[in-house]
């Protein structure tokens, strides 16, 4: 049934073709037969035919509706050629976009069907190629031709707002008709064919505040006096409908959030018209004493205000600043408060917007009254002035009153004030102060030349221990108590070849005193030197003098140095003077007057010897002395043999017995050289364990042979008892060398008769004749 319908539509379309367009088709059909006959004749005769065969298609474009979903394929159109006369077996062939998949052709009839559902939004047209071939041989009967199948649009896509949802802003209180924003919707349908893509806009929600142009989609203000402080944000729902807004059209919606931006249309307003504060009178300068605030319904820069004091009694005592964070006005102190002077203040404060509309003529503002009550505080005493300058003579006696400091209690109670000196500023306690009346007196003598100024701190204290301080600068006035003296220790040099009247030295003086009229010094020679034949002085008029030579016969060989006493007197009352001595050396000078030598010895040297020659001679003398010293030192250090060469000359000598040594390990309590060389006993060898205060002559001893041991020990005992350099304790010498060839063993120590040991000394008799006498002595001592 649908196939018949589409066929009828196609026939209607062909019938409607104008006669002028059909004429070429008819001509084309006539020529097609002739061309076909010539083609066949040429193929039979094997000749090349040069004549062009004209097309015999009866079609131009074909159309098919999109989204068609019938049970059978839809007929798109039919292809026909003049060669299709029934006698020739022909076949229609279709190629190109979608051929065989989307579109199929009946090879015999040339009918084209759409096999699938089409969507114009995916692909709007297809380009295909049609050709007629011989059904038996598949040889083309005519060249291929292109044609287009267009997909005809239907309204199957609703409008869409691609950029939605939208946000827009507009100043509050805008005029009606003020543009807010513009929205845009798109429709995927064909904008050329029909009204499927023709959109119309309308507001579904947001009236009566806003309106929209149905064609341009521009949203505008529709209500006068929209106030942000009443409502800041609005939600507007916009609809776009196709088909020109008619019934059956598709639609889409979006939202537009419109925010009213602030304008400065509200003045600042104080929360109350009267503010009251209580501020203590000791509040510091710049410290906050209270806060005020004016509220503004606007926001941002439009809500910022500045505060000022526009009226009030003594308004310069306070200032008001704006806190940028809290938008509060902070009342601060500019001058100190005094409860006793003024107990309250009344101020008028103004708050004004920083930004304002020039059309309004003046900024928005508001005023409020501020009352301030000063609270009394216990204040410290107040000195009559912060710094006191006093004077005192340096020769003033003790307890002299230098001056008085005064302070008072500023409170209404008027408490008693007591005065003290801060001793950290008067470590030497040179001043005292009366605690009741503040009189400062002298406690120790003063010396202006040591300290000309004394700075002390005086404290004033009341009953509540409130303390205040003041600086007292005491200047010590000068008196003439120091004599002038030379500015430095002068030493003048006089050339032998000088001329009479030449200036030898310019002398000036200093004085530790500081007279008001300045210094003036008088110089003169002592009375004994008034007729000095050698020197004289001349006043230079600037508190200095010049010392002059009277003749030119000064010679170093005659007198090398002169001393010139000079008296210096100041102009003080009473005048002070001192005697200073100028030392003058006579020197040899060059012709230009440059001092070369001031030594007398320089002129007794042989004439003609240069300085280099003198140095060479001196070096030779020093070298000879060094050689002599080395030779003598080497002779004194020549070593002598310490070991006895004679093996038979071996003996043991006890040097001291009253030294309690450290045993055989102790080698510091004796001189081993004595044991190694008994013959050297006549030479005095000092003790090494002590440092003797007195040095004794070497003691005489018997010969090395035939020495009686008993007598030897007694002698040594006597010497030890009378030796002042011996230690006050008993000690026994340690013998490190027993000699060679001795039949006796090692004798390590000998104990005295006072020992508590029960040792038996009979074995000493067995050591030989040399120890028999020793054994008898100790045996007798133990028996006792």
VEXTORVO-790234 format. One record per residue (C-alpha): residue in three letters; x, y, z. Coordinates in steps of 0.5 Angstrom, whole numbers. Layout:
// VEXTORVO-790234
Ala	X	Y	Z .
...
//
This chain:
// VEXTORVO-790234
Unk	0	0	0 .
Unk	6	5	2 .
Unk	9	3	-4 .
Unk	3	5	-9 .
Unk	3	12	-5 .
Unk	10	13	-6 .
Unk	10	11	-13 .
Unk	4	16	-14 .
Unk	8	21	-11 .
Unk	14	20	-16 .
Unk	9	20	-22 .
Unk	6	27	-19 .
Unk	13	30	-19 .
Unk	15	27	-26 .
Unk	8	30	-29 .
Unk	10	37	-26 .
Unk	16	37	-30 .
Unk	16	43	-35 .
Unk	15	42	-42 .
Unk	22	45	-44 .
Unk	25	40	-39 .
Unk	22	34	-42 .
Unk	24	36	-49 .
Unk	31	34	-48 .
Unk	29	28	-45 .
Unk	25	26	-51 .
Unk	31	28	-55 .
Unk	35	24	-51 .
Unk	31	18	-52 .
Unk	31	19	-59 .
Unk	38	19	-60 .
Unk	39	14	-55 .
Unk	36	9	-60 .
Unk	40	11	-66 .
Unk	47	11	-61 .
Unk	45	4	-59 .
Unk	44	2	-66 .
Unk	51	5	-68 .
Unk	54	2	-62 .
Unk	52	-5	-64 .
Unk	54	-4	-71 .
Unk	61	-2	-69 .
Unk	62	-8	-65 .
Unk	60	-13	-70 .
Unk	64	-9	-75 .
Unk	70	-8	-70 .
Unk	70	-1	-72 .
Unk	71	5	-67 .
Unk	65	9	-66 .
Unk	67	16	-65 .
Unk	59	19	-64 .
Unk	57	20	-56 .
Unk	51	17	-54 .
Unk	47	21	-50 .
Unk	44	20	-43 .
Unk	37	17	-43 .
Unk	35	17	-35 .
Unk	29	20	-33 .
Unk	31	23	-26 .
Unk	34	29	-23 .
Unk	34	28	-15 .
Unk	30	23	-10 .
Unk	28	25	-3 .
Unk	26	20	3 .
Unk	23	22	9 .
Unk	27	21	16 .
Unk	26	17	21 .
Unk	21	12	17 .
Unk	20	6	21 .
Unk	15	2	17 .
Unk	15	-6	16 .
Unk	17	-6	9 .
Unk	23	-2	5 .
Unk	20	5	3 .
Unk	20	6	-4 .
Unk	25	12	-6 .
Unk	24	12	-13 .
Unk	25	9	-20 .
Unk	30	9	-25 .
Unk	29	8	-33 .
Unk	32	9	-39 .
Unk	30	9	-46 .
Unk	34	2	-48 .
Unk	29	-1	-43 .
Unk	24	-3	-49 .
Unk	23	-10	-47 .
Unk	28	-13	-53 .
Unk	34	-12	-50 .
Unk	36	-16	-43 .
Unk	38	-10	-39 .
Unk	40	-10	-31 .
Unk	40	-3	-27 .
Unk	46	-3	-22 .
Unk	47	2	-16 .
Unk	53	4	-13 .
Unk	56	10	-8 .
Unk	54	12	-1 .
Unk	50	7	2 .
Unk	49	2	-4 .
Unk	47	-5	-2 .
Unk	47	-3	5 .
Unk	42	3	6 .
Unk	39	3	-1 .
Unk	37	-3	-6 .
Unk	35	-3	-13 .
Unk	31	-8	-17 .
Unk	36	-10	-23 .
Unk	30	-11	-27 .
Unk	25	-5	-26 .
Unk	30	0	-23 .
Unk	26	1	-17 .
Unk	30	4	-11 .
Unk	28	2	-4 .
Unk	31	5	3 .
Unk	33	-1	7 .
Unk	34	2	14 .
Unk	31	8	18 .
Unk	35	14	16 .
Unk	36	21	21 .
Unk	38	27	17 .
Unk	42	30	23 .
Unk	47	24	22 .
Unk	47	25	14 .
Unk	43	29	10 .
Unk	44	27	3 .
Unk	47	21	0 .
Unk	51	21	-7 .
Unk	50	15	-12 .
Unk	52	12	-19 .
Unk	47	9	-23 .
Unk	49	5	-29 .
Unk	45	0	-34 .
Unk	49	-6	-37 .
Unk	47	-12	-41 .
Unk	44	-17	-36 .
Unk	47	-23	-40 .
Unk	54	-20	-41 .
Unk	55	-15	-36 .
Unk	57	-10	-41 .
Unk	55	-3	-40 .
Unk	50	0	-45 .
Unk	52	7	-43 .
Unk	56	11	-38 .
Unk	54	11	-31 .
Unk	51	17	-28 .
Unk	51	21	-21 .
Unk	45	23	-17 .
Unk	43	25	-10 .
Unk	38	22	-5 .
Unk	36	27	0 .
Unk	34	26	7 .
Unk	28	30	8 .
Unk	27	33	15 .
Unk	22	32	20 .
Unk	21	35	27 .
Unk	24	30	31 .
Unk	29	35	35 .
Unk	27	39	41 .
Unk	31	46	42 .
Unk	37	46	47 .
Unk	41	51	51 .
Unk	48	49	50 .
Unk	51	54	55 .
Unk	46	54	60 .
Unk	45	54	66 .
Unk	46	62	66 .
Unk	48	67	71 .
Unk	48	74	70 .
Unk	48	80	74 .
Unk	45	87	74 .
Unk	45	93	79 .
Unk	40	94	83 .
Unk	35	100	82 .
Unk	36	99	75 .
Unk	31	102	70 .
Unk	25	98	67 .
Unk	28	95	60 .
Unk	35	95	62 .
Unk	38	89	59 .
Unk	41	83	64 .
Unk	43	78	59 .
Unk	42	74	53 .
Unk	41	66	52 .
Unk	41	62	46 .
Unk	38	55	44 .
Unk	40	51	38 .
Unk	35	46	34 .
Unk	39	40	30 .
Unk	33	40	25 .
Unk	33	43	18 .
Unk	33	50	19 .
Unk	31	51	11 .
Unk	26	46	11 .
Unk	19	48	14 .
Unk	19	51	21 .
Unk	22	45	25 .
Unk	28	50	27 .
Unk	24	56	28 .
Unk	25	58	35 .
Unk	21	62	40 .
Unk	23	64	47 .
Unk	18	65	53 .
Unk	19	66	61 .
Unk	16	60	65 .
Unk	18	63	72 .
Unk	21	70	74 .
Unk	15	74	72 .
Unk	14	80	74 .
Unk	21	82	75 .
Unk	24	80	68 .
Unk	22	79	61 .
Unk	25	76	55 .
Unk	24	78	47 .
Unk	21	72	44 .
Unk	26	72	38 .
Unk	33	75	40 .
Unk	32	72	47 .
Unk	35	78	51 .
Unk	32	78	58 .
Unk	31	85	61 .
Unk	28	88	67 .
Unk	21	89	68 .
Unk	20	92	75 .
Unk	22	98	77 .
Unk	25	99	84 .
Unk	28	92	85 .
Unk	32	93	91 .
Unk	38	89	93 .
Unk	37	90	101 .
Unk	30	87	100 .
Unk	32	81	95 .
Unk	39	80	92 .
Unk	38	74	87 .
Unk	32	71	83 .
Unk	31	65	79 .
Unk	29	66	72 .
Unk	26	60	68 .
Unk	27	61	60 .
Unk	23	56	55 .
Unk	25	56	47 .
Unk	20	52	43 .
Unk	21	50	35 .
Unk	15	50	30 .
Unk	15	58	31 .
Unk	12	56	38 .
Unk	5	53	35 .
Unk	2	47	37 .
Unk	6	41	37 .
Unk	13	44	37 .
Unk	18	41	41 .
Unk	21	45	47 .
Unk	27	46	52 .
Unk	28	50	58 .
Unk	34	53	62 .
Unk	35	57	68 .
Unk	38	64	69 .
Unk	40	66	76 .
Unk	40	74	76 .
Unk	44	77	82 .
Unk	43	84	84 .
Unk	49	88	85 .
Unk	50	93	90 .
Unk	50	101	89 .
Unk	51	106	94 .
Unk	43	107	96 .
Unk	44	107	103 .
Unk	47	112	108 .
Unk	51	109	115 .
Unk	47	109	121 .
Unk	49	109	128 .
Unk	46	104	132 .
Unk	44	109	138 .
Unk	45	117	138 .
Unk	48	117	144 .
Unk	55	114	147 .
Unk	57	114	154 .
Unk	65	112	156 .
Unk	68	112	162 .
Unk	76	113	161 .
Unk	81	113	167 .
Unk	86	119	167 .
Unk	92	115	166 .
Unk	90	112	159 .
Unk	96	113	155 .
Unk	97	117	149 .
Unk	94	113	143 .
Unk	91	108	147 .
Unk	83	107	145 .
Unk	78	109	150 .
Unk	72	107	146 .
Unk	68	105	140 .
Unk	62	107	136 .
Unk	59	104	130 .
Unk	55	106	124 .
Unk	51	100	120 .
Unk	51	101	113 .
Unk	46	96	109 .
Unk	50	96	103 .
Unk	56	92	102 .
Unk	63	92	100 .
Unk	66	99	98 .
Unk	59	102	98 .
Unk	59	100	106 .
Unk	65	103	108 .
Unk	65	109	112 .
Unk	70	114	115 .
Unk	69	117	122 .
Unk	70	124	124 .
Unk	70	129	130 .
Unk	66	135	128 .
Unk	64	138	134 .
Unk	65	138	142 .
Unk	69	142	147 .
Unk	76	141	147 .
Unk	76	136	141 .
Unk	83	136	140 .
Unk	84	132	146 .
Unk	81	126	142 .
Unk	81	123	135 .
Unk	77	118	132 .
Unk	80	113	127 .
Unk	77	108	123 .
Unk	78	100	123 .
Unk	78	97	116 .
Unk	76	90	118 .
Unk	70	92	123 .
Unk	68	99	120 .
Unk	68	101	127 .
Unk	70	108	130 .
Unk	76	108	135 .
Unk	76	114	140 .
Unk	83	115	142 .
Unk	87	120	146 .
Unk	91	125	143 .
Unk	93	129	150 .
Unk	93	127	157 .
Unk	87	127	161 .
Unk	87	131	168 .
Unk	81	129	173 .
Unk	83	135	177 .
Unk	82	140	171 .
Unk	77	137	167 .
Unk	72	131	169 .
Unk	68	130	162 .
Unk	68	131	155 .
Unk	62	132	150 .
Unk	64	130	143 .
Unk	59	130	136 .
Unk	62	124	132 .
Unk	60	124	124 .
Unk	60	117	120 .
Unk	60	118	112 .
Unk	61	114	106 .
Unk	67	114	103 .
Unk	64	113	96 .
Unk	58	116	94 .
Unk	54	117	88 .
Unk	56	124	84 .
Unk	48	125	82 .
Unk	46	125	90 .
Unk	50	131	91 .
Unk	53	130	97 .
Unk	55	123	101 .
Unk	51	119	106 .
Unk	52	121	113 .
Unk	50	120	120 .
Unk	52	123	127 .
Unk	52	121	134 .
Unk	54	124	141 .
Unk	59	122	145 .
Unk	60	123	152 .
Unk	66	122	156 .
Unk	67	122	164 .
Unk	74	122	166 .
Unk	76	117	172 .
Unk	80	119	177 .
Unk	87	115	178 .
Unk	92	116	183 .
Unk	97	119	180 .
Unk	105	120	182 .
Unk	108	126	184 .
Unk	109	132	179 .
Unk	116	136	179 .
Unk	115	143	178 .
Unk	120	142	172 .
Unk	123	135	168 .
Unk	130	138	169 .
Unk	133	142	174 .
Unk	140	145	173 .
Unk	144	147	179 .
Unk	151	150	180 .
Unk	156	150	186 .
Unk	163	152	187 .
Unk	168	147	187 .
Unk	171	149	193 .
Unk	164	149	197 .
Unk	165	146	204 .
Unk	161	140	206 .
Unk	153	141	207 .
Unk	153	147	203 .
Unk	146	148	200 .
Unk	146	147	192 .
Unk	139	148	190 .
Unk	132	145	191 .
Unk	127	141	187 .
Unk	120	141	188 .
Unk	114	136	187 .
Unk	107	136	188 .
Unk	101	131	189 .
Unk	96	132	183 .
Unk	91	128	186 .
Unk	85	132	190 .
Unk	88	129	196 .
Unk	95	132	196 .
Unk	99	127	199 .
Unk	106	129	202 .
Unk	111	128	198 .
Unk	118	125	200 .
Unk	125	126	196 .
Unk	130	121	195 .
Unk	137	121	191 .
Unk	137	115	186 .
Unk	144	112	188 .
Unk	145	108	182 .
Unk	146	115	179 .
Unk	151	118	185 .
Unk	155	112	186 .
Unk	160	116	190 .
Unk	155	119	195 .
Unk	157	126	193 .
Unk	150	129	195 .
Unk	145	129	200 .
Unk	137	131	199 .
Unk	133	133	205 .
Unk	127	128	204 .
Unk	122	133	206 .
Unk	123	139	203 .
Unk	128	137	197 .
Unk	134	141	199 .
Unk	140	138	195 .
Unk	147	139	199 .
Unk	154	137	198 .
Unk	157	131	202 .
Unk	164	130	199 .
Unk	169	135	196 .
Unk	168	137	189 .
Unk	174	138	184 .
Unk	172	141	177 .
Unk	178	138	174 .
Unk	176	131	175 .
Unk	168	132	174 .
Unk	165	138	171 .
Unk	158	136	171 .
Unk	154	131	176 .
Unk	148	128	173 .
Unk	143	125	179 .
Unk	136	123	179 .
Unk	132	125	184 .
Unk	125	121	186 .
Unk	119	124	189 .
Unk	114	119	192 .
Unk	108	119	196 .
Unk	104	115	201 .
Unk	101	110	195 .
Unk	108	109	193 .
Unk	107	113	187 .
Unk	114	115	184 .
Unk	116	120	179 .
Unk	123	122	177 .
Unk	127	128	175 .
Unk	134	129	172 .
Unk	138	134	176 .
Unk	144	137	173 .
Unk	150	140	177 .
Unk	155	144	174 .
Unk	161	145	178 .
Unk	164	152	178 .
Unk	171	153	177 .
Unk	176	156	182 .
Unk	184	158	180 .
Unk	187	152	184 .
Unk	191	149	179 .
Unk	198	152	176 .
Unk	200	152	169 .
Unk	205	148	166 .
Unk	208	146	160 .
Unk	204	143	155 .
Unk	209	137	154 .
Unk	216	135	156 .
Unk	220	139	151 .
Unk	227	137	149 .
Unk	230	142	145 .
Unk	236	141	140 .
Unk	241	147	139 .
Unk	246	146	133 .
Unk	253	148	134 .
Unk	254	152	128 .
Unk	248	156	130 .
Unk	247	163	130 .
Unk	246	168	135 .
Unk	238	170	136 .
Unk	236	163	133 .
Unk	229	160	136 .
Unk	231	154	139 .
Unk	224	152	142 .
Unk	217	155	142 .
Unk	214	153	149 .
Unk	207	154	151 .
Unk	203	152	157 .
Unk	196	149	159 .
Unk	192	150	165 .
Unk	187	145	168 .
Unk	183	151	170 .
Unk	177	154	166 .
Unk	177	162	168 .
Unk	171	165	165 .
Unk	175	171	162 .
Unk	180	166	159 .
Unk	187	164	160 .
Unk	193	169	160 .
Unk	200	166	162 .
Unk	206	170	164 .
Unk	213	167	163 .
Unk	220	169	166 .
Unk	226	166	168 .
Unk	228	164	175 .
Unk	232	170	179 .
Unk	238	166	179 .
Unk	238	165	171 .
Unk	236	173	169 .
Unk	243	174	167 .
Unk	244	168	164 .
Unk	249	168	158 .
Unk	247	163	154 .
Unk	239	163	153 .
Unk	234	168	153 .
Unk	226	168	152 .
Unk	221	172	148 .
Unk	214	173	149 .
Unk	210	171	142 .
Unk	203	174	145 .
Unk	199	168	144 .
Unk	201	165	151 .
Unk	207	162	148 .
Unk	214	164	148 .
Unk	221	163	144 .
Unk	227	161	147 .
Unk	233	164	144 .
Unk	241	163	144 .
Unk	245	169	145 .
Unk	251	166	142 .
Unk	254	161	137 .
Unk	260	158	141 .
Unk	256	152	144 .
Unk	260	146	144 .
Unk	259	139	146 .
Unk	266	137	148 .
Unk	265	143	153 .
Unk	258	142	155 .
Unk	253	137	152 .
Unk	246	139	156 .
Unk	243	145	159 .
Unk	237	146	163 .
Unk	233	152	163 .
Unk	228	153	169 .
Unk	222	158	167 .
Unk	216	160	171 .
Unk	209	160	168 .
Unk	204	164	172 .
Unk	196	165	170 .
Unk	192	171	171 .
Unk	187	167	176 .
Unk	185	170	183 .
Unk	189	169	186 .
Unk	195	167	181 .
Unk	198	160	181 .
Unk	205	159	178 .
Unk	210	153	177 .
Unk	217	152	175 .
Unk	218	148	169 .
Unk	225	146	166 .
Unk	227	146	159 .
Unk	232	141	157 .
Unk	237	143	151 .
Unk	242	139	148 .
Unk	248	141	144 .
Unk	248	137	137 .
Unk	252	137	131 .
Unk	248	139	125 .
Unk	249	140	117 .
Unk	250	146	114 .
Unk	242	146	113 .
Unk	241	146	120 .
Unk	239	139	120 .
Unk	241	135	127 .
Unk	245	129	125 .
Unk	248	127	132 .
Unk	248	129	139 .
Unk	253	124	142 .
Unk	260	127	145 .
Unk	264	120	143 .
Unk	262	122	135 .
Unk	268	127	135 .
Unk	273	123	139 .
Unk	274	117	133 .
Unk	280	117	129 .
Unk	278	122	123 .
Unk	278	118	116 .
Unk	274	112	119 .
Unk	267	111	115 .
Unk	261	108	119 .
Unk	262	102	114 .
Unk	269	101	117 .
Unk	267	102	124 .
Unk	262	96	123 .
Unk	267	91	120 .
Unk	272	92	126 .
Unk	267	91	131 .
Unk	264	85	127 .
Unk	271	82	127 .
Unk	272	83	135 .
Unk	266	80	136 .
Unk	268	74	132 .
Unk	274	73	136 .
Unk	271	73	143 .
Unk	266	68	140 .
Unk	272	63	138 .
Unk	275	64	145 .
Unk	269	63	149 .
Unk	267	56	145 .
Unk	275	54	146 .
Unk	274	55	153 .
Unk	267	51	154 .
Unk	270	45	150 .
Unk	276	44	155 .
Unk	272	45	161 .
Unk	267	39	158 .
Unk	272	34	157 .
Unk	270	27	160 .
Unk	274	23	164 .
Unk	273	16	165 .
Unk	268	14	171 .
Unk	269	7	172 .
Unk	275	4	175 .
Unk	280	1	171 .
Unk	284	-3	176 .
Unk	279	-9	178 .
Unk	282	-10	185 .
Unk	281	-3	187 .
Unk	274	-4	189 .
Unk	271	-1	195 .
Unk	264	1	198 .
Unk	263	7	202 .
Unk	257	10	205 .
Unk	256	17	204 .
Unk	250	18	208 .
Unk	246	13	212 .
Unk	240	17	215 .
Unk	236	18	208 .
Unk	230	13	208 .
Unk	230	12	201 .
Unk	225	8	196 .
Unk	229	2	196 .
Unk	234	-1	190 .
Unk	229	3	186 .
Unk	231	9	188 .
Unk	236	12	184 .
Unk	235	20	186 .
Unk	237	20	193 .
Unk	245	19	192 .
Unk	250	20	187 .
Unk	252	14	183 .
Unk	259	17	181 .
Unk	262	16	188 .
Unk	261	9	188 .
Unk	263	8	181 .
Unk	270	12	183 .
Unk	271	12	190 .
Unk	278	16	188 .
Unk	274	22	187 .
Unk	271	23	194 .
Unk	275	28	195 .
Unk	272	32	190 .
Unk	265	35	193 .
Unk	259	33	189 .
Unk	253	36	191 .
Unk	246	33	193 .
Unk	241	32	188 .
Unk	235	30	192 .
Unk	235	37	195 .
Unk	237	44	194 .
Unk	242	47	199 .
Unk	242	54	202 .
Unk	249	54	203 .
Unk	255	51	200 .
Unk	261	47	204 .
Unk	268	46	202 .
Unk	269	38	200 .
Unk	271	34	207 .
Unk	277	31	207 .
Unk	277	23	208 .
Unk	282	18	209 .
Unk	286	14	203 .
Unk	282	9	200 .
Unk	286	3	203 .
Unk	286	1	210 .
Unk	279	5	212 .
Unk	276	3	219 .
Unk	269	2	218 .
Unk	267	4	225 .
Unk	271	11	224 .
Unk	268	12	217 .
Unk	261	11	220 .
Unk	262	16	226 .
Unk	265	21	221 .
Unk	259	21	216 .
Unk	254	21	222 .
Unk	257	27	225 .
Unk	257	30	218 .
Unk	249	29	217 .
Unk	247	31	224 .
Unk	251	38	223 .
Unk	249	39	215 .
Unk	243	44	215 .
Unk	242	42	208 .
Unk	240	35	210 .
Unk	232	33	211 .
Unk	230	32	218 .
Unk	228	25	217 .
Unk	233	19	217 .
Unk	235	16	210 .
Unk	239	10	208 .
Unk	243	11	202 .
Unk	242	6	196 .
Unk	248	3	193 .
Unk	247	1	186 .
Unk	254	-1	185 .
Unk	257	-7	189 .
Unk	264	-7	186 .
Unk	267	-13	182 .
Unk	270	-19	185 .
Unk	267	-18	192 .
Unk	265	-25	195 .
Unk	260	-21	199 .
Unk	253	-20	196 .
Unk	248	-14	196 .
Unk	248	-10	202 .
Unk	241	-6	201 .
Unk	240	-3	207 .
Unk	242	-2	214 .
Unk	237	-1	220 .
Unk	239	3	226 .
Unk	239	1	233 .
Unk	232	4	234 .
Unk	229	-1	230 .
Unk	224	-6	232 .
Unk	227	-11	228 .
Unk	229	-18	231 .
Unk	234	-19	225 .
Unk	240	-23	226 .
Unk	247	-20	224 .
Unk	251	-25	225 .
Unk	251	-27	218 .
Unk	256	-21	216 .
Unk	262	-24	220 .
Unk	261	-30	214 .
Unk	262	-24	209 .
Unk	269	-23	210 .
Unk	274	-19	214 .
Unk	271	-13	211 .
Unk	264	-14	214 .
Unk	266	-17	221 .
Unk	267	-11	224 .
Unk	260	-8	222 .
Unk	257	-15	224 .
Unk	260	-14	231 .
Unk	257	-7	231 .
Unk	250	-9	230 .
Unk	250	-15	234 .
Unk	252	-10	240 .
Unk	247	-5	238 .
Unk	241	-10	238 .
Unk	244	-13	245 .
Unk	243	-7	248 .
//
